Amino acid sequence: MTLDDLTVPLHALRLLTVDFGHLPAPDVEISTVFPERLRLAFHDSSGESLAAFEQWRHALRITEDAVDYRTQSDGETRVLSVEGRFAGAVVILTAFADVPKDAPALTGGAL
């Protein structure tokens, strides 16, 4: 595999930078294992990652109904994930945030 084989997600990342440079910066992953994918991830303990996820979801015009919610780490970490398309790439948004200590237990499903 060559760098040319990653043209689709790299092009999408370039366009995202131009179109949405004002949005919160994600962790970015492009992989030779899945060369059509662009992963954008948001991590924090305060819940700001969830807000960043929602800003990106809205900007990419991905419906709220498509969002998957789950917990991990014995229910201590919330995880939001959704997949959409942008500029020919499969864009996967993921957010991780601590579950507040006083939050009710949720078992999953869309938010």
ABEGO torsion letter per residue (X at the ends): XBAAAAAAAAAAAAAAAAAAAABBBBBBBBBAABAABBBBBBBBAAGAAAAAAAAAAAAAGBBAAABBBBBBGGGABBBBBBBBBBGGBBBBBBBBBBBBAABBBBAEEBX
